[in-house]
Amino acid sequence: MSSSLKTPPPSSTSATVTSASPKASLSLGARLMARPEIGALIAAVAIYAFFFIVAPPFRSIDAFATILYASSQVGIVAVAVGLLMIGGEFDLSAGVAFITAALTASIFSYQFSVNMWLGSAVALVLALGIGFVNGYLVVKTGIPSFLITLGTFFILQGANLGITKLVTGSVATQNVSDIDGFGSLKAIFDTKINLFGANFRITVLWWVLFVAIATWILARTRIGNWIFAVGGNAPSARAVGVPVNKVKIGLFMAVGFLAWFYGQHRLYGYNTIQAGEGVGQEFIYIIAAVVGGTLLTGGFGSAIGTAIGAFIFGMVSQGIVYAGWDPNWFKAFLGVMLLLAVAVNLYVKKLATTRRSV
C-alpha cells in the first residue's frame, strides 16, 4: 500500500486500492478468480462430490443436517476470527474462551441460585472483557497478538480447570437444566428445527446470520473499509484518520462475543460443561479462515470464504466417518488443506492486486 492510502470502496476485499478505470475491466472469469473465497468454493464442491460418491450414507438429508451442524460449531467463532485476521491480528485464546463463557454462566447461576439469564449475562460481560483486554494489550504494548493471546490461552485454560475443580470438586459443572431460565435460553441456543424430514440445529441459522452480518459489514460499511485498511497497512491507515486501535480492540471483542455465543450453545445443549475442553480449537478457527481465502498477513479475505472453510471442515470430519475410514486421518487432511490454501491464497491475492493495478 502506498503512503497515500485512500479508504477502499465498500466492495473491496483488500486495503490496497487504486482508482478504477474502464480500461481495467476484466472478464467475469478473471474477476471471479480474484475473489478470496473462490479456491475454497472449488475445493468444497470437489470434496462434497468425492464423499457423495464414496460414502452412500453421506447422501441423506440427515447426513447433510449433521454436516451443517458440525460446520456451524466451527463457523460461528471462525466468523469473528476471520474478521480479526483480515484486520491483521490473531487470537489463540478463542478455543478456551468459549469454555470460559459456558463455565461462568453455569457456575454463577448454580452457586448463587440465580436465573440462567443473569448467569449468561455475566458470562457475556466477561467474554467481552477478555476480548477488550486482549485488544488493549496488543495496541498499547506493540507485542504481537500471537504472544498476547497465547498468554491469555494459558491463563484461561488454567483458570477453567482450577476454578471449576475448586468450586465443584470435579472438572465438570453440575447439571443446570432445572434452574429458572434454562428452557427459554435453550430455545435460543439449542433448538432443533425439522426441515425436509431432518432435524437441523438452530446454530446453523445463527451461523448463516452471523456470516451475513459480517459480509455486510465488510462490503457495505465504513467499518469494513477500516478493517481491510488496518490489516493491509496499519500505519498508512492511521495516517489518513482510520481509528486503528479502536478497530483492533473491537475485532477482539467480536471474537469474545461469538465465543460467548457458542459457549452458551454448548451449555444449553449439554446441560453441563467439561472444563478441559476447547484446547486446540483455536487452530481449527484459523484454518477455516485460511482455507476460506484469508491471508495470514492480513488485509485480504471474506466472511463467506471463512464460512466455506468451516463447511469443508464439517464435510470432511463427518465424511470420513460416513465412509468408514479411520478418523485419525482427519488431522492429516487439515495439514494438507492448510498448505494448499496458503499457496492458493497467495495466488488469488496476486490476481486481485494485478486487477486493481491495471
Backbone torsions as a table, in degrees:
resi	resn	phi	psi	omega
1	MET	NA	136.8	178.2
2	SER	-74.7	164.4	-178.8
3	SER	-69.0	-17.6	179.2
4	SER	-97.9	57.4	-178.1
5	LEU	-61.2	135.6	171.0
6	LYS	-112.5	148.1	179.3
7	THR	-62.2	124.3	-175.0
8	PRO	-69.2	156.0	178.3
9	PRO	-65.5	154.0	-175.6
10	PRO	-54.6	-31.8	-175.9
11	SER	-83.7	1.0	-176.3
12	SER	-72.2	150.9	174.1
13	THR	-115.5	15.6	177.9
14	SER	-150.7	153.0	178.8
15	ALA	-78.6	-12.7	-179.5
16	THR	-87.9	106.7	-172.9
17	VAL	-133.3	136.9	172.3
18	THR	-124.3	166.8	-177.3
19	SER	-63.6	135.3	-179.7
20	ALA	-75.4	150.8	179.3
21	SER	-138.5	144.2	177.3
22	PRO	-55.3	-31.3	-179.8
23	LYS	-71.1	-17.0	-175.3
24	ALA	-86.7	-1.6	-176.9
25	SER	-67.3	133.7	179.7
26	LEU	-115.2	174.2	179.0
27	SER	-66.8	162.0	178.5
28	LEU	-59.3	-40.8	179.3
29	GLY	-61.3	-41.9	179.8
30	ALA	-66.0	-39.0	179.3
31	ARG	-67.3	-38.6	178.4
32	LEU	-66.3	-39.9	-179.5
33	MET	-65.5	-21.4	179.8
34	ALA	-86.8	-4.2	177.7
35	ARG	-72.8	138.9	-176.4
36	PRO	-64.2	-26.8	-174.6
37	GLU	-94.0	0.2	-172.7
38	ILE	-64.4	-39.7	179.3
39	GLY	-62.4	-43.2	179.5
40	ALA	-65.6	-38.0	180.0
41	LEU	-63.6	-44.3	178.3
42	ILE	-62.1	-44.1	179.4
43	ALA	-63.1	-40.6	-179.3
44	ALA	-62.9	-43.4	179.0
45	VAL	-62.8	-43.4	-178.9
46	ALA	-65.3	-42.2	-178.9
47	ILE	-67.6	-41.7	178.7
48	TYR	-62.3	-44.4	179.6
49	ALA	-62.7	-39.1	-179.2
50	PHE	-61.8	-52.4	-178.5
51	PHE	-69.9	-29.8	176.4
52	PHE	-61.2	-34.0	-178.6
53	ILE	-81.6	-45.8	-170.8
54	VAL	-88.8	-16.1	-176.3
55	ALA	-127.7	93.4	-178.8
56	PRO	-53.0	-39.7	179.1
57	PRO	-62.7	-21.7	-179.2
58	PHE	-64.3	-20.2	-171.9
59	ARG	-83.3	-12.5	-174.3
60	SER	-77.6	159.2	178.3
61	ILE	-68.4	-32.1	176.4
62	ASP	-64.5	-40.0	178.1
63	ALA	-64.6	-39.6	179.1
64	PHE	-63.6	-39.2	177.0
65	ALA	-63.4	-40.0	178.2
66	THR	-65.9	-40.0	178.9
67	ILE	-63.9	-44.4	179.4
68	LEU	-64.2	-37.6	178.3
69	TYR	-65.4	-45.3	177.2
70	ALA	-60.3	-38.3	179.1
71	SER	-66.7	-41.1	-178.8
72	SER	-66.7	-31.8	178.9
73	GLN	-62.5	-32.7	174.6
74	VAL	-87.2	-42.7	-168.9
75	GLY	-66.8	-31.1	-176.3
76	ILE	-61.8	-52.3	180.0
77	VAL	-74.2	-32.9	-178.8
78	ALA	-62.6	-27.6	176.7
79	VAL	-56.0	-50.6	-178.6
80	ALA	-71.0	-38.2	178.1
81	VAL	-61.9	-39.9	177.5
82	GLY	-63.9	-42.4	176.4
83	LEU	-60.9	-42.2	179.4
84	LEU	-62.8	-39.6	178.7
85	MET	-68.2	-37.5	174.4
86	ILE	-60.5	-35.7	176.9
87	GLY	-77.5	3.2	172.4
88	GLY	91.3	14.0	-177.5
89	GLU	-130.2	168.2	177.9
90	PHE	-126.5	156.4	173.1
91	ASP	-134.6	102.8	-179.7
92	LEU	-86.3	0.7	179.5
93	SER	-97.5	-1.4	-174.3
94	ALA	-62.8	-32.5	-178.2
95	GLY	-65.9	-42.8	179.8
96	VAL	-88.1	-17.1	-178.7
97	ALA	-64.7	-36.8	-179.6
98	PHE	-70.2	-30.4	174.7
99	ILE	-69.5	-39.6	176.9
100	THR	-58.4	-43.8	-179.8
101	ALA	-64.6	-42.1	179.6
102	ALA	-66.9	-43.4	179.0
103	LEU	-61.8	-41.4	-178.4
104	THR	-62.0	-47.8	179.9
105	ALA	-61.7	-43.0	-177.2
106	SER	-68.7	-52.0	-176.5
107	ILE	-65.5	-43.0	-178.5
108	PHE	-61.5	-47.2	-177.9
109	SER	-67.2	-41.0	-177.5
110	TYR	-70.8	-47.0	-174.7
111	GLN	-71.0	-33.3	-178.1
112	PHE	-101.8	3.2	177.7
113	SER	51.9	49.4	179.8
114	VAL	-115.5	163.7	179.5
115	ASN	-58.3	141.8	-179.0
116	MET	-61.2	-26.5	176.6
117	TRP	-60.9	-40.4	178.9
118	LEU	-68.6	-41.0	178.0
119	GLY	-60.8	-42.7	179.1
120	SER	-67.7	-34.6	178.1
121	ALA	-65.7	-42.0	177.2
122	VAL	-62.5	-41.4	178.4
123	ALA	-63.0	-37.1	178.4
124	LEU	-64.4	-44.7	178.6
125	VAL	-59.8	-43.6	179.2
126	LEU	-63.3	-44.4	-178.6
127	ALA	-62.8	-43.4	177.1
128	LEU	-65.3	-36.2	178.1
129	GLY	-64.4	-40.8	177.3
130	ILE	-62.3	-44.1	177.9
131	GLY	-62.4	-41.1	179.2
132	PHE	-63.0	-45.6	-179.5
133	VAL	-62.0	-43.9	177.3
134	ASN	-57.1	-50.1	-178.7
135	GLY	-65.1	-42.7	-178.7
136	TYR	-61.8	-44.1	-180.0
137	LEU	-64.8	-37.9	-179.9
138	VAL	-64.6	-47.0	-174.6
139	VAL	-77.9	-27.0	-177.4
140	LYS	-90.2	-28.6	-178.4
141	THR	-98.3	-23.6	-176.2
142	GLY	78.0	1.3	177.1
143	ILE	-71.4	136.5	-179.0
144	PRO	-54.8	142.1	-178.9
145	SER	-61.8	-26.1	176.7
146	PHE	-57.2	-43.8	-178.2
147	LEU	-77.9	-41.1	179.6
148	ILE	-59.6	-49.6	-176.3
149	THR	-76.6	-21.6	172.3
150	LEU	-65.7	-40.4	174.6
151	GLY	-63.0	-43.5	177.7
152	THR	-61.8	-38.3	178.1
153	PHE	-56.3	-49.5	-178.3
154	PHE	-67.1	-37.7	178.1
155	ILE	-61.7	-48.6	-178.4
156	LEU	-68.1	-39.1	179.4
157	GLN	-61.0	-46.2	179.2
158	GLY	-67.3	-42.1	-179.3
159	ALA	-66.1	-39.2	179.0
160	ASN	-57.2	-47.1	-178.5
161	LEU	-74.5	-46.2	-175.2
162	GLY	-65.0	-48.6	-177.4
163	ILE	-69.0	-41.0	179.4
164	THR	-61.3	-44.9	-179.9
165	LYS	-67.3	-36.3	179.5
166	LEU	-65.6	-41.7	-174.6
167	VAL	-83.1	-43.1	-174.0
168	THR	-100.0	-16.4	-177.4
169	GLY	83.7	2.5	177.6
170	SER	-146.4	-175.6	-179.6
171	VAL	-98.2	16.6	177.7
172	ALA	-133.8	152.0	178.1
173	THR	-82.9	163.7	176.7
174	GLN	-73.3	161.4	176.2
175	ASN	-68.7	124.4	-175.6
176	VAL	-109.8	15.1	-173.9
177	SER	-67.6	-16.7	-179.4
178	ASP	-94.9	-1.5	-178.3
179	ILE	-80.4	142.5	179.3
180	ASP	-54.7	137.9	178.5
181	GLY	93.8	-14.0	-177.0
182	PHE	-61.9	-45.9	-175.9
183	GLY	-62.1	-44.0	-178.7
184	SER	-68.4	-35.2	178.1
185	LEU	-73.8	-34.0	176.3
186	LYS	-62.5	-35.2	178.4
187	ALA	-64.0	-29.9	179.5
188	ILE	-80.8	-42.9	-169.9
189	PHE	-101.0	-16.0	-173.8
190	ASP	-146.3	33.3	176.5
191	THR	-74.1	147.9	172.0
192	LYS	-107.0	131.7	-178.0
193	ILE	-115.9	125.1	-179.2
194	ASN	-84.9	118.1	177.4
195	LEU	-134.3	129.8	177.5
196	PHE	55.8	29.1	177.1
197	GLY	85.6	6.2	179.1
198	ALA	-125.4	152.6	179.0
199	ASN	-92.5	112.8	177.1
200	PHE	-99.9	134.7	178.7
201	ARG	-77.3	146.4	-176.8
202	ILE	-66.2	-19.2	177.3
203	THR	-59.6	-28.8	178.4
204	VAL	-64.3	-43.4	178.9
205	LEU	-66.8	-41.5	177.2
206	TRP	-61.8	-40.7	178.9
207	TRP	-59.8	-48.4	178.8
208	VAL	-60.1	-41.1	179.6
209	LEU	-63.0	-45.7	-179.4
210	PHE	-64.8	-38.2	177.1
211	VAL	-64.4	-41.4	179.5
212	ALA	-63.8	-42.6	179.0
213	ILE	-64.2	-45.6	-179.7
214	ALA	-63.1	-39.6	178.5
215	THR	-64.4	-42.5	178.3
216	TRP	-63.0	-42.4	179.4
217	ILE	-61.0	-46.4	-177.3
218	LEU	-68.7	-36.4	-172.2
219	ALA	-93.8	-23.8	-169.0
220	ARG	-127.4	4.0	-176.0
221	THR	-127.0	160.2	176.5
222	ARG	-63.7	-36.8	179.4
223	ILE	-61.0	-39.3	177.1
224	GLY	-61.6	-42.6	175.4
225	ASN	-58.7	-43.3	-179.9
226	TRP	-62.4	-40.3	-178.8
227	ILE	-60.9	-47.4	178.6
228	PHE	-63.4	-41.7	-178.1
229	ALA	-65.2	-43.7	-179.6
230	VAL	-64.2	-41.5	179.5
231	GLY	-71.7	-30.9	-179.3
232	GLY	-76.5	-44.1	-179.2
233	ASN	-164.5	92.7	-174.7
234	ALA	-61.7	-43.9	179.7
235	PRO	-60.4	-42.7	179.2
236	SER	-67.1	-38.5	177.6
237	ALA	-62.3	-43.0	178.7
238	ARG	-63.3	-35.6	-177.5
239	ALA	-65.7	-25.4	179.9
240	VAL	-103.6	15.0	171.6
241	GLY	97.6	6.8	176.7
242	VAL	-72.0	129.6	179.4
243	PRO	-76.5	78.3	-171.6
244	VAL	-56.1	-48.4	-176.5
245	ASN	-61.8	-43.8	-179.7
246	LYS	-64.9	-38.3	179.3
247	VAL	-63.4	-46.1	-178.5
248	LYS	-65.2	-45.4	179.1
249	ILE	-62.2	-42.0	178.6
250	GLY	-61.0	-38.5	178.9
251	LEU	-66.6	-40.3	176.8
252	PHE	-64.2	-37.8	178.3
253	MET	-69.2	-31.7	175.6
254	ALA	-64.0	-39.1	174.9
255	VAL	-61.3	-43.7	178.2
256	GLY	-59.8	-41.5	-179.0
257	PHE	-64.0	-48.2	-177.4
258	LEU	-73.3	-26.9	172.0
259	ALA	-64.5	-41.4	175.5
260	TRP	-60.4	-45.7	-176.5
261	PHE	-60.6	-47.7	-179.3
262	TYR	-67.9	-35.2	176.7
263	GLY	-60.7	-37.8	177.8
264	GLN	-67.3	-36.9	175.7
265	HIS	-60.4	-44.7	-179.7
266	ARG	-62.5	-40.6	-179.0
267	LEU	-66.2	-49.9	-175.2
268	TYR	-80.8	-11.9	175.1
269	GLY	-86.7	-29.5	-175.0
270	TYR	-119.9	-4.8	175.9
271	ASN	71.6	-20.3	-179.9
272	THR	-145.0	159.6	-175.6
273	ILE	-129.1	134.6	172.9
274	GLN	-87.5	123.5	-171.7
275	ALA	-67.7	-21.9	-175.8
276	GLY	-90.1	1.6	-178.0
277	GLU	-78.2	168.1	175.4
278	GLY	96.2	-18.9	-178.4
279	VAL	-67.0	128.5	-178.8
280	GLY	93.6	-16.6	-178.2
281	GLN	-67.8	-26.9	-179.8
282	GLU	-60.0	-34.0	179.1
283	PHE	-71.9	-32.4	177.0
284	ILE	-62.9	-42.0	178.8
285	TYR	-62.5	-43.5	179.9
286	ILE	-64.9	-42.9	179.4
287	ILE	-62.3	-41.4	178.5
288	ALA	-58.6	-42.3	179.8
289	ALA	-66.9	-42.9	-178.5
290	VAL	-67.8	-44.9	177.5
291	VAL	-59.8	-32.2	179.4
292	GLY	-80.9	4.4	173.9
293	GLY	107.5	2.7	179.6
294	THR	-81.9	129.7	179.1
295	LEU	-78.2	142.1	176.4
296	LEU	-66.4	-20.2	-179.1
297	THR	-86.3	-6.3	177.3
298	GLY	87.2	166.7	174.2
299	GLY	82.0	3.3	-175.9
300	PHE	-153.7	130.3	179.3
301	GLY	154.0	-175.7	179.1
302	SER	-156.7	153.7	177.1
303	ALA	-69.2	-36.1	178.2
304	ILE	-63.2	-40.8	177.5
305	GLY	-61.3	-43.2	177.5
306	THR	-61.4	-39.0	177.5
307	ALA	-63.7	-40.2	177.6
308	ILE	-65.1	-39.0	176.4
309	GLY	-59.9	-41.8	177.3
310	ALA	-66.3	-36.8	178.4
311	PHE	-65.2	-38.4	175.8
312	ILE	-61.3	-42.8	177.1
313	PHE	-57.8	-47.9	-179.1
314	GLY	-62.8	-42.5	-179.9
315	MET	-62.0	-46.3	-175.4
316	VAL	-71.1	-44.2	-178.7
317	SER	-60.5	-37.3	179.1
318	GLN	-88.5	-34.0	-179.0
319	GLY	-63.3	-37.7	177.5
320	ILE	-61.7	-40.0	178.6
321	VAL	-66.5	-47.8	-179.3
322	TYR	-63.0	-30.3	179.0
323	ALA	-80.3	-9.9	178.8
324	GLY	78.7	23.8	-179.4
325	TRP	-92.9	168.3	177.2
326	ASP	-68.5	119.4	-178.0
327	PRO	-61.7	-17.9	-179.7
328	ASN	-63.5	-20.9	178.8
329	TRP	-69.7	-13.3	-177.2
330	PHE	-61.8	-43.1	-179.8
331	LYS	-63.5	-37.7	176.5
332	ALA	-62.2	-40.5	178.0
333	PHE	-62.0	-42.3	179.7
334	LEU	-59.5	-41.3	179.2
335	GLY	-62.6	-44.5	178.8
336	VAL	-63.2	-44.6	-179.8
337	MET	-61.6	-38.7	-179.8
338	LEU	-63.9	-46.0	-179.6
339	LEU	-63.9	-43.9	179.1
340	LEU	-65.2	-39.3	-178.2
341	ALA	-64.2	-40.9	179.2
342	VAL	-60.4	-44.9	-179.9
343	ALA	-64.8	-44.8	-179.9
344	VAL	-64.6	-41.4	-178.5
345	ASN	-62.5	-40.6	178.5
346	LEU	-64.3	-38.1	178.5
347	TYR	-66.8	-43.8	179.4
348	VAL	-64.5	-41.0	178.0
349	LYS	-61.7	-38.0	178.0
350	LYS	-63.6	-41.6	177.5
351	LEU	-62.5	-43.4	-178.9
352	ALA	-64.8	-40.8	179.9
353	THR	-66.9	-40.3	178.0
354	THR	-62.5	-41.7	180.0
355	ARG	-61.9	-38.7	-177.1
356	ARG	-79.3	-18.0	-177.0
357	SER	-98.9	-1.6	179.3
358	VAL	-64.7	NA	NA
